Amino acid sequence: MNNPARTFEDLDVYQRARTLTNQIYNLTRQSGFAKDYGLVDQIRRASVSVMSNIAEGFERNSNADLINFLCIAKGSCGEVRAQLTIAMDQHYIDKESHNTLDDLARHTSSMLSRLIDHIKKSPYKGTRYDRKSGVSKEFQAMLDKFTPKFDTEEQ
């Protein structure tokens, strides 16, 4: 991270998830796609789930909870990718649009994996166990040490 994350909104992975969600909403407003209410609802819910679970996990103030919610967010990235394939198969989107958003979902998932691994290695266990309120110095130090890198060829 270039700047310390004080809130979930500061996390690079949250910003990436927000971009994914906004692009999904834009895509699902297109005429052919917009008429498939079930698929539109499902893919929007999945993309929103990525953002929401990052936020909820961060606010829980324990590593175990954060990891759990980040894993759910990662699963939702996979759900978005599956639904993008359905949209392409139904000719709601072209292959280029599919690939662009699929790559964004993969990169978001990769960032989540790296953050999960970083938290698992951290000796800090969260404020829930420290009985402190707010973001503690230890939690902040753990986040400050995290650099969200991902392999562009990672699948």
Secondary structure, 3 states (H helix, E strand, C coil): CCCCCCCHHHCHHHHHHHHHHHHHHHHHCCHHHHCCHHHHHHHHHHHHHHHHHHHHHHHCCCHHHHHHHHHHHHHHHHHHHHHHHHHHHCCCCCHHHHHHHHHHHHHHHHHHHHHHHHHHHCCCCCHHHHCCCCCCHHHHHHHHHCCCCCCCCCC
